[in-house]
Amino acid sequence: MAKRSFVTMKDVAKIAHVSVSTVSHVVNGTRFVKPSTRQKILKAIASLQYHPNLIAQSLKKRSTRTIGLILPDLTNPIFAEIMRGIEKRLSQENFSTIITNTDYDVEKEKKAALLLSGKRVDGFIILPATDEDRHIQSIIEQEIPVVLIDHEMEKLQTDTVLLNQKRGSCLLTKHLISLGHERIGLIAGRLNCWSGKQRLSGYLKGLEQSGLVKDDELIKVGDFREPSGYSLTWELLSLSRRPTAIIACNNLMALGVLKALSEKGVQIPNEMGLAVFGDLPWFKYVRPSLTVVAAPTADFGEIMGKLILERLKGNREKPRRVVFEMQLIPRDSGGEEKSHLHLG
């Protein structure tokens, strides 16, 4: 088998009748090159199908122009929207992402952080699976910029982008109470992470501000996955005094709630109100449409990309804490209209 021949900058320079250094300046954007010369070089690059040696460039510059993105559940459409926002902002500066999925497993998260550090990523954007932070502190100690998503770790000197989840959950709770619901079941997410605790805290605050007493049997702790939403809904339905409404603390658990209610023949909202933390595009099209608190997910992702780029460029040293407010979107499922849910 013949040995593959790679096109080099020297080959481009020969065709364009310029020096290798001039080709390098055009490829790397390191110095002004007059337009006529630049066009000759670009024409030569196209004709030779030259591709820069990115590995060699990264070793020379100590930069790979990649960001490690560590997320807990890539099956959740919300994270897909966040990824789009991140990649949109990073691509404007010719950065790319390496994405890993942890399945809410802190050991997988640690391995992903170690692996991506070994690949010399320039920075990390992480949604931690739990409150454990030693591996993240280790990244920071290597002077690698980190942006935390939706997770506040006060000991860490790093940028943080948060949703005001406590307020969002409180809004959902008080909205259902305003519709006449006094026994509201909560299907919470994981309580070993910041977001799960904040959503539970908002629910309790909503009850307190409305003069209602916490009832432990109405609080069920899930794992942000559809099966837990399904099984915990059955637990709520089996109570001697079952709730008149349910709050699902994320969109995937809401799918499990819908499945359980459909199998039980419970009509929404006639027999059970439903409100969801987090929106999906089709939530407004089912009948009844689903009441939610929604986050500006695209903007949420773009600000993360902006923050990591600021740190990489050395534009600032002090960490920033950015908080996004959530919007209550009242639809039909809380009891606004007496209709039935059609699941097909």
RAPEFEN-V385251 format. One record per run of one state. SS is the DSSP state (H for helix, E for strand, - for the rest). FROM is the first residue (numbers start at 1). TO is the last residue. If there is no record, write none. Layout:
# RAPEFEN-V385251
SS_FROM_TO + SS_FROM_TO
This chain:
# RAPEFEN-V385251
-_1_8 + H_9_16 + -_17_19 + H_20_28 + -_29_34 + H_35_48 + -_49_53 + H_54_61 + -_62_65 + E_66_71 + -_72_76 + H_77_91 + -_92_95 + E_96_101 + -_102_105 + H_106_118 + -_119_122 + E_123_126 + -_127_133 + H_134_141 + -_142_144 + E_145_149 + -_150_158 + E_159_163 + -_164_164 + H_165_178 + -_179_183 + E_184_188 + -_189_193 + H_194_209 + -_210_215 + H_216_218 + E_219_221 + -_222_225 + H_226_237 + -_238_244 + E_245_248 + -_249_250 + H_251_264 + -_265_272 + E_273_277 + -_278_280 + H_281_284 + -_285_290 + E_291_294 + -_295_296 + H_297_312 + -_313_320 + E_321_324 + -_325_326 + E_327_329 + -_330_344
